């Protein structure tokens, strides 16, 4: 029996409740909008008998929800069995079956699980660090990502010494998500084949080229391309065309970034098979009306017929001005892929941390290379990026959600399995709950044998947003509570918002009903 993780958000916290439902991976309910305080309760799943003419696996029905389907939010129920989304017509009329478990979503939005294609680490873990136990760190980050709505991700390794690649790459394998964490879709290797002039936070002493032996230089550097999904490189480097062609032939997505390429060079790279742009506007030539550089790919007439170009955007309110977000979104809305570019400091307090071989200083929501004002990744979570894009880009809620789900799935060529709620696709789900900025008392009742973990949401609201206390909220801590005994009521209430930190009280009392 597979035990999934169901993450539920209300009143600014997340409750993960592991139940005996055969759902493939996380259901992460995340904050998206703000409205007046409304007391919300999580009803215990209601169980019904079902017809087992096709499968003995239990059927779960999510009721009273708005699902993101065919680019629109639609008021429909969602049916899941064995980790796949069911067609209710076939279930009713062919199988004469119905739900074993019904879950009232209280009007929540259910969208496909978020996919982060560029994340360097988080919660104290740096994916580019040399260690003999990379898998342990990856697993910890994967688990915590569920509380941000992310159900799949591409661990990203930045420019590093050759021995680091040879040690780390073999330890990170593709794996499905589940109750213990988000799935791993493959590695994103950002560097070292990038421009010295646009290196950003990448250490110059470890940058490399493939001008001598082409693809073999790249292969010698990485050691192995097993489980590699994306490689970022600068297309103006000598012999980049043959390298791009070889990578594409192996099923690896090539992304253009950290580059001084002009538009013509970028278009040639796309004709060789490049399909992605790494963090648009950042670490590339600025837009110029005579030569827009890589940015010009968004409206280029030289893109081969049938080929799409996607572009990553770090919508954290720091890396990209809202006006630039709006320009990109309106110029090429179907290519926008939200990425966090998060570093190990995501989820940690301000101070000094690392990114690969660099020391990074965190000042509020800014991450700089120590001693400079060079941005070095972000500390944003994906739900923050979705919310910020929706707020400032003038796009619809559907478009913002798809930028974190459907578009990255299309980029990776996995839209038949992930990124949508179409029948037969993986039941990787993210659910959003309307919620207020302050905490209000809420009581939830859980049945026996449920595992309860409580997470205090980090960085959900941008600095400057108005809190009920008239103070700015920048970061908060988290609290874990686990229960394996009899039914309990868990009471959460606001304690205090002070400065840039928040505290919360949580009391657990024995009870039989709410």
C-alpha positions as CSV (number, residue, x, y, z in Angstrom):
1,X,0.0,0.0,0.0
2,X,1.3,3.4,-1.0
3,X,0.8,6.2,1.6
4,X,0.6,9.6,0.0
5,X,1.2,13.0,1.5
6,X,-1.8,15.4,1.4
7,X,-0.7,18.9,2.2
8,X,-3.4,21.3,3.4
9,X,-3.0,25.1,3.9
10,X,-5.3,27.4,5.8
11,X,-4.7,30.5,8.0
12,X,-1.0,30.7,6.9
13,X,0.1,27.2,7.8
14,X,0.4,23.8,6.2
15,X,-0.9,20.6,7.6
16,X,0.4,17.4,6.0
17,X,-1.9,14.6,6.7
18,X,-0.8,11.1,5.6
19,X,-3.8,8.9,5.0
20,X,-4.4,5.5,3.6
21,X,-5.3,6.8,0.2
22,X,-3.6,5.4,-2.9
23,X,-2.7,8.8,-4.4
24,X,0.6,9.0,-6.2
25,X,2.0,12.2,-4.8
26,X,1.4,15.4,-2.8
27,X,-1.7,17.5,-2.7
28,X,-0.2,20.8,-1.6
29,X,-2.8,23.4,-0.7
30,X,-1.1,26.8,-0.9
31,X,-2.1,30.5,-0.3
32,X,-2.8,32.4,-3.5
33,X,-5.2,35.2,-2.6
34,X,-6.2,37.4,0.4
35,X,-9.7,38.1,1.6
36,X,-11.6,38.7,4.8
37,X,-11.1,36.2,7.6
38,X,-13.2,33.0,7.1
39,X,-13.1,30.1,9.5
40,X,-12.3,27.0,7.5
41,X,-12.3,23.4,8.6
42,X,-11.0,20.3,7.1
43,X,-13.7,17.6,7.1
44,X,-12.5,14.1,7.7
45,X,-12.7,12.1,4.5
46,X,-16.1,10.4,4.1
47,X,-15.8,6.7,3.0
48,X,-18.3,4.9,0.8
49,X,-18.3,1.4,-0.6
50,X,-17.4,1.1,-4.3
51,X,-17.7,-1.3,-7.1
52,X,-14.4,-3.2,-7.7
53,X,-15.1,-4.5,-11.2
54,X,-11.8,-3.1,-12.6
55,X,-9.4,-2.6,-9.7
56,X,-9.3,-3.2,-6.0
57,X,-7.5,0.1,-5.5
58,X,-9.5,2.8,-3.6
59,X,-11.0,5.7,-5.5
60,X,-10.7,9.2,-4.1
61,X,-13.1,11.9,-5.1
62,X,-12.2,15.6,-4.4
63,X,-15.4,17.5,-4.1
64,X,-16.4,21.2,-4.0
65,X,-13.3,22.4,-5.9
66,X,-12.4,24.4,-8.9
67,X,-10.0,22.5,-11.1
68,X,-7.6,23.9,-13.7
69,X,-8.4,22.2,-16.9
70,X,-8.2,23.2,-20.5
71,X,-6.6,26.5,-19.4
72,X,-9.7,27.4,-17.3
73,X,-10.9,27.0,-13.7
74,X,-13.9,24.8,-13.8
75,X,-16.2,23.7,-11.0
76,X,-15.8,19.9,-11.2
77,X,-15.0,17.0,-9.0
78,X,-11.6,15.3,-9.4
79,X,-11.3,11.5,-9.3
80,X,-8.1,9.7,-8.5
81,X,-7.1,6.0,-8.4
82,X,-3.6,4.4,-8.2
83,X,-2.0,7.8,-8.7
84,X,-3.8,8.6,-11.9
85,X,-6.7,11.0,-12.7
86,X,-9.8,9.1,-13.7
87,X,-12.4,9.8,-16.3
88,X,-15.6,9.9,-14.2
89,X,-17.8,8.9,-17.2
90,X,-15.9,5.7,-17.7
91,X,-15.9,5.1,-14.0
92,X,-19.7,5.5,-13.7
93,X,-20.9,3.9,-16.9
94,X,-18.3,1.3,-17.7
95,X,-17.3,0.2,-14.2
96,X,-20.4,1.3,-12.3
97,X,-18.0,2.5,-9.6
98,X,-18.0,5.4,-7.2
99,X,-15.7,6.8,-4.5
100,X,-14.3,5.0,-1.6
101,X,-13.2,8.3,-0.1
102,X,-14.7,11.8,-0.6
103,X,-12.7,14.9,0.4
104,X,-14.5,18.3,0.7
105,X,-12.0,20.9,-0.7
106,X,-14.1,23.8,0.7
107,X,-14.0,25.7,-2.6
108,X,-10.2,25.4,-3.1
109,X,-8.5,25.6,-6.5
110,X,-6.8,22.4,-7.5
111,X,-4.1,22.7,-10.1
112,X,-1.4,20.4,-11.4
113,X,1.6,20.1,-9.1
114,X,4.3,22.8,-9.5
115,X,7.5,21.9,-11.4
116,X,10.7,23.8,-10.6
117,X,13.3,23.4,-13.3
118,X,16.0,25.5,-11.7
119,X,16.6,25.1,-8.0
120,X,20.1,25.1,-6.5
121,X,19.1,23.9,-3.0
122,X,17.3,25.0,0.1
123,X,16.8,24.6,3.8
124,X,20.6,24.4,4.4
125,X,21.3,22.0,1.5
126,X,23.5,23.1,-1.5
127,X,23.2,20.7,-4.4
128,X,26.7,21.8,-5.7
129,X,28.5,20.8,-2.5
130,X,30.9,17.9,-2.3
131,X,29.5,15.2,-0.1
132,X,29.3,11.4,0.0
133,X,25.6,11.6,1.0
134,X,24.0,13.8,-1.6
135,X,20.9,11.7,-1.6
136,X,20.1,12.5,2.0
137,X,20.2,16.3,1.3
138,X,18.2,15.9,-1.9
139,X,15.5,13.9,0.0
140,X,15.2,16.5,2.8
141,X,14.7,19.3,0.3
142,X,12.3,17.2,-1.7
143,X,10.2,16.7,1.4
144,X,10.1,20.3,2.3
145,X,9.3,21.4,-1.3
146,X,5.9,19.7,-0.9
147,X,4.8,22.5,1.4
148,X,5.5,25.1,-1.3
149,X,3.3,23.3,-3.9
150,X,6.2,21.8,-5.8
151,X,5.7,18.1,-6.7
152,X,8.6,17.7,-9.2
153,X,11.9,19.5,-9.6
154,X,15.3,19.5,-11.4
155,X,18.2,19.8,-8.8
156,X,20.6,22.4,-10.3
157,X,24.4,22.3,-10.1
158,X,26.2,25.5,-10.8
159,X,29.7,26.0,-12.2
160,X,32.0,23.8,-10.1
161,X,35.4,22.0,-10.2
162,X,35.4,18.9,-12.3
163,X,35.7,16.5,-9.3
164,X,32.5,17.9,-7.9
165,X,30.6,17.0,-11.1
166,X,32.1,13.5,-11.0
167,X,31.1,13.0,-7.4
168,X,27.7,14.6,-7.3
169,X,26.1,13.8,-10.7
170,X,26.1,9.9,-10.2
171,X,24.3,10.3,-6.8
172,X,21.3,12.2,-8.1
173,X,18.8,9.9,-9.8
174,X,15.4,10.4,-11.4
175,X,12.7,9.2,-9.1
176,X,8.9,9.5,-8.6
177,X,7.4,11.8,-6.0
178,X,5.3,10.6,-3.1
179,X,4.5,11.2,0.5
180,X,8.2,11.6,1.4
181,X,8.9,14.3,-1.1
182,X,8.7,15.8,-4.6
183,X,9.8,13.8,-7.6
184,X,13.2,14.3,-9.2
185,X,12.9,14.8,-13.0
186,X,16.7,15.0,-13.7
187,X,19.6,17.4,-13.2
188,X,19.9,20.9,-14.5
189,X,23.6,21.7,-15.1
190,X,24.1,25.4,-15.2
191,X,27.6,26.0,-16.4
192,X,30.6,25.8,-16.6
193,X,30.3,26.4,-20.4
194,X,29.2,30.0,-20.0
195,X,30.6,33.5,-20.8
196,X,33.1,35.2,-18.5
197,X,31.4,38.5,-19.1
198,X,28.1,37.2,-17.8
199,X,29.2,34.8,-15.2
200,X,27.1,36.3,-12.5
201,X,27.8,34.3,-9.3
202,X,29.7,31.6,-11.1
203,X,33.4,31.4,-10.1
204,X,35.5,32.4,-13.2
205,X,38.3,30.1,-12.4
206,X,36.1,27.1,-13.1
207,X,34.6,28.2,-16.4
208,X,35.4,26.0,-19.4
209,X,35.0,25.9,-23.2
210,X,34.6,23.1,-25.7
211,X,36.6,24.7,-28.5
212,X,39.3,21.9,-28.6
213,X,37.3,18.6,-28.6
214,X,33.7,19.9,-28.8
215,X,31.2,17.5,-27.1
216,X,34.0,15.4,-25.7
217,X,35.2,18.4,-23.6
218,X,31.7,18.6,-22.1
219,X,31.5,14.9,-21.4
220,X,35.0,14.8,-19.8
221,X,33.9,17.7,-17.6
222,X,30.6,16.2,-16.3
223,X,31.8,12.6,-16.4
224,X,28.3,11.3,-17.0
225,X,25.1,12.6,-18.6
226,X,22.9,10.0,-16.9
227,X,19.9,11.6,-15.3
228,X,20.7,15.0,-16.8
229,X,17.6,16.8,-18.1
230,X,18.8,20.4,-18.9
231,X,22.2,22.0,-19.6
232,X,22.7,25.8,-19.7
233,X,25.4,27.1,-22.0
234,X,26.4,30.2,-23.8
235,X,25.7,29.8,-27.6
236,X,28.5,32.2,-28.7
237,X,31.2,29.7,-27.5
238,X,33.1,28.0,-30.4
239,X,31.7,24.6,-31.5
240,X,28.5,25.2,-29.5
241,X,26.4,24.2,-32.5
242,X,27.7,20.6,-32.6
243,X,27.5,20.3,-28.8
244,X,23.8,21.4,-28.8
245,X,22.9,19.0,-31.6
246,X,24.5,16.1,-29.7
247,X,22.8,17.0,-26.4
248,X,19.4,17.3,-28.1
249,X,20.0,13.9,-29.8
250,X,20.4,12.4,-26.3
251,X,17.1,13.9,-25.1
252,X,18.7,16.7,-23.1
253,X,17.1,20.1,-23.2
254,X,19.6,22.9,-24.0
255,X,19.1,26.3,-22.4
256,X,20.8,29.5,-23.4
257,X,22.1,31.7,-20.6
258,X,25.0,33.5,-18.9
259,X,25.8,34.7,-22.3
260,X,26.7,37.7,-24.5
261,X,25.1,36.2,-27.6
262,X,23.5,38.5,-30.1
263,X,20.1,37.6,-31.6
264,X,21.6,35.9,-34.6
265,X,23.7,33.6,-32.5
266,X,20.8,32.8,-30.3
267,X,18.6,32.0,-33.4
268,X,21.3,29.7,-34.8
269,X,21.4,27.9,-31.4
270,X,17.6,27.4,-31.5
271,X,17.9,26.0,-35.1
272,X,20.4,23.5,-33.6
273,X,17.8,22.5,-31.1
274,X,18.0,24.8,-28.0
275,X,14.5,25.3,-26.5
276,X,15.0,27.2,-23.3
277,X,16.4,30.5,-21.9
278,X,17.8,30.5,-18.4
279,X,16.4,33.3,-16.2
280,X,15.4,35.8,-18.9
281,X,16.9,39.3,-18.6
282,X,19.4,38.1,-16.0
283,X,23.1,37.3,-17.0
284,X,22.6,38.3,-20.7
285,X,23.0,41.3,-22.8
286,X,20.2,43.9,-22.1
287,X,17.6,44.4,-24.7
288,X,18.7,46.9,-27.4
289,X,16.4,48.0,-30.3
290,X,19.1,47.2,-33.0
291,X,20.0,43.9,-31.5
292,X,17.8,42.5,-28.7
293,X,20.1,39.6,-28.0
294,X,18.7,36.4,-26.5
295,X,15.6,38.4,-25.3
296,X,14.7,38.8,-29.0
297,X,13.9,35.0,-29.2
298,X,10.5,35.7,-27.6
299,X,9.3,37.3,-30.9
300,X,11.8,36.0,-33.4
301,X,10.5,35.0,-36.9
302,X,13.4,32.6,-37.2
303,X,12.1,29.9,-34.9
304,X,11.7,26.7,-36.8
305,X,8.1,25.7,-37.5
306,X,6.8,23.4,-34.8
307,X,9.5,24.3,-32.3
308,X,8.8,26.3,-29.2
309,X,11.1,28.5,-27.1
310,X,10.5,28.6,-23.4
311,X,12.1,31.1,-21.0
312,X,12.6,30.9,-17.2
313,X,11.6,33.8,-15.0
314,X,12.5,34.4,-11.4
315,X,9.4,36.2,-10.3
316,X,10.6,37.0,-6.8
317,X,10.1,40.8,-7.0
318,X,13.9,41.3,-7.0
319,X,15.4,39.7,-10.1
320,X,13.0,41.2,-12.6
321,X,11.1,44.5,-12.5
322,X,7.3,44.1,-12.8
323,X,7.4,46.1,-16.1
324,X,9.9,43.5,-17.5
325,X,7.7,40.7,-16.3
326,X,4.7,42.2,-18.1
327,X,6.6,42.7,-21.3
328,X,7.8,39.1,-21.4
329,X,4.4,37.7,-20.4
330,X,2.6,39.7,-23.1
331,X,5.1,39.0,-25.8
332,X,5.2,35.3,-25.3
333,X,2.8,34.1,-22.6
334,X,2.9,30.4,-23.6
335,X,6.7,30.3,-23.2
336,X,6.9,31.6,-19.6
337,X,8.3,29.0,-17.1
338,X,8.5,30.1,-13.5
339,X,11.7,29.1,-11.7
340,X,12.8,29.9,-8.2
341,X,16.6,29.7,-8.8
342,X,16.6,29.1,-5.0
343,X,19.8,28.5,-3.1
344,X,20.5,26.7,0.2
345,X,19.4,29.8,2.1
346,X,15.8,29.3,1.1
347,X,13.9,28.8,4.4
348,X,16.8,30.0,6.5
349,X,17.4,33.3,8.3
350,X,19.6,36.1,6.9
351,X,23.4,35.6,7.2
352,X,26.2,33.9,5.2
353,X,25.6,30.8,3.3
354,X,27.1,29.1,0.2
355,X,26.3,28.4,-3.4
356,X,28.8,26.0,-4.9
357,X,32.2,27.5,-4.4
358,X,30.9,31.0,-3.5
359,X,30.0,32.6,-0.2
360,X,26.6,34.2,-0.3
361,X,25.2,36.9,2.0
362,X,21.4,37.1,2.6
363,X,20.0,40.5,3.3
364,X,16.2,40.3,3.6
365,X,15.0,38.7,0.3
366,X,18.3,39.5,-1.5
367,X,21.0,37.0,-2.1
368,X,24.4,38.5,-3.0
369,X,27.9,37.2,-3.6
370,X,29.6,38.1,-0.4
371,X,31.2,41.6,-0.5
372,X,29.4,42.5,-3.8
373,X,26.0,43.5,-5.1
374,X,25.9,40.6,-7.6
375,X,22.7,38.7,-7.2
376,X,23.2,35.0,-6.6
377,X,20.0,33.0,-6.9
378,X,17.0,33.7,-4.7
379,X,15.4,32.5,-1.5
380,X,11.9,32.5,-3.0
381,X,9.6,29.6,-3.0
382,X,7.5,28.6,-6.0
383,X,4.2,29.6,-4.4
384,X,5.6,33.1,-3.9
385,X,6.6,33.3,-7.5
386,X,3.1,32.3,-8.7
387,X,1.5,34.8,-6.4
388,X,3.9,37.6,-7.5
389,X,3.5,36.9,-11.2
390,X,-0.3,37.0,-10.8
391,X,-0.2,40.2,-8.9
392,X,2.1,42.3,-11.1
393,X,2.0,40.8,-14.6
394,X,-1.6,41.4,-15.3
395,X,-2.1,37.7,-16.2
396,X,-5.0,35.5,-15.1
397,X,-4.8,33.1,-12.2
398,X,-4.9,30.3,-14.7
399,X,-1.9,31.6,-16.6
400,X,0.1,32.1,-13.4
401,X,-0.6,28.5,-12.2
402,X,0.2,27.1,-15.7
403,X,3.6,29.0,-15.7
404,X,4.5,26.7,-12.7
405,X,3.0,23.5,-14.0
406,X,2.0,23.1,-17.7
407,X,4.7,25.2,-19.2
408,X,7.7,23.5,-17.5
409,X,6.1,20.1,-18.3
410,X,5.9,21.2,-22.0
411,X,9.5,22.3,-21.9
412,X,10.6,18.9,-20.6
413,X,8.3,17.0,-23.0
414,X,6.3,15.4,-20.1
415,X,3.0,17.1,-20.6
416,X,1.3,13.7,-21.3
417,X,2.0,12.7,-17.7
418,X,2.4,15.9,-15.7
419,X,1.5,19.6,-15.8
420,X,-2.2,19.0,-16.5
421,X,-5.3,17.4,-14.9
422,X,-6.2,15.5,-18.0
423,X,-7.6,12.0,-17.6
424,X,-4.8,9.4,-17.3
425,X,-2.1,11.9,-16.1
426,X,-0.3,11.6,-12.8
427,X,-2.2,12.9,-9.8
428,X,0.4,15.5,-8.8
429,X,-1.8,18.1,-7.4
430,X,-1.5,21.6,-5.9
431,X,-4.5,23.2,-4.2
432,X,-4.8,26.9,-3.2
433,X,-6.9,28.2,-0.4
434,X,-8.1,31.7,0.0
435,X,-6.6,33.0,3.2
436,X,-6.0,36.1,5.3
437,X,-2.6,37.6,6.0
438,X,-2.9,37.2,9.8
439,X,-3.5,34.0,11.8
440,X,-6.9,33.1,13.2
441,X,-7.8,30.3,15.5
442,X,-8.7,27.1,13.6
443,X,-9.4,23.6,14.8
444,X,-8.9,20.4,12.8
445,X,-9.8,16.9,13.8
446,X,-7.9,13.9,12.4
447,X,-8.7,10.3,12.5
448,X,-6.4,7.6,14.1
449,X,-3.1,6.7,12.5
450,X,-2.8,10.0,10.7
451,X,0.7,11.6,10.7
452,X,0.5,15.3,11.3
453,X,3.2,17.8,10.4
454,X,2.7,21.5,10.9
455,X,4.8,23.9,8.8
456,X,4.9,27.6,9.4
457,X,4.9,29.2,6.0
458,X,8.1,31.0,5.0
459,X,8.2,34.1,2.8
460,X,4.6,33.8,1.7
461,X,4.0,37.5,1.5
462,X,6.4,40.0,0.0
463,X,8.0,42.7,2.2
464,X,5.8,45.7,2.2
465,X,2.5,43.8,2.1
466,X,0.3,45.1,4.8
467,X,-0.1,42.9,7.9
468,X,-2.9,43.3,10.4
469,X,-0.3,44.3,12.9
470,X,0.9,47.1,10.5
471,X,4.3,45.5,10.5
472,X,6.2,44.0,7.6
473,X,6.5,40.2,7.4
474,X,9.6,38.9,5.7
475,X,10.3,35.5,7.2
476,X,9.0,33.1,9.7
477,X,10.1,29.9,11.3
478,X,8.5,26.5,11.1
479,X,7.2,24.0,13.7
480,X,6.9,20.2,13.4
481,X,4.3,18.3,15.3
482,X,3.8,14.5,14.9
483,X,1.1,12.4,16.2
484,X,0.6,8.7,15.8
485,X,-1.9,8.0,18.6
486,X,-5.7,8.5,19.0
487,X,-7.7,11.2,17.4
488,X,-6.6,14.7,18.3
489,X,-7.7,18.3,17.9
490,X,-5.0,20.6,16.9
491,X,-5.5,24.2,17.7
492,X,-3.5,26.9,16.0
493,X,-3.6,30.6,16.8
494,X,-1.7,33.7,16.2
495,X,0.9,34.5,18.8
496,X,2.6,37.7,17.6
497,X,4.2,39.3,14.6
498,X,7.3,41.2,15.6
499,X,9.7,42.8,13.2
500,X,10.6,40.3,10.5
501,X,9.9,37.2,12.6
502,X,6.7,35.5,13.6
503,X,5.9,33.0,16.3
504,X,2.9,30.7,16.6
505,X,1.2,28.7,19.4
506,X,0.0,25.2,18.7
507,X,-1.8,23.1,21.3
508,X,-2.7,19.5,20.9
509,X,-5.5,18.0,23.0
510,X,-7.1,14.6,23.1
511,X,-10.7,14.7,21.7
512,X,-13.1,12.5,19.9
513,X,-14.8,15.1,17.7
514,X,-14.6,18.7,16.8
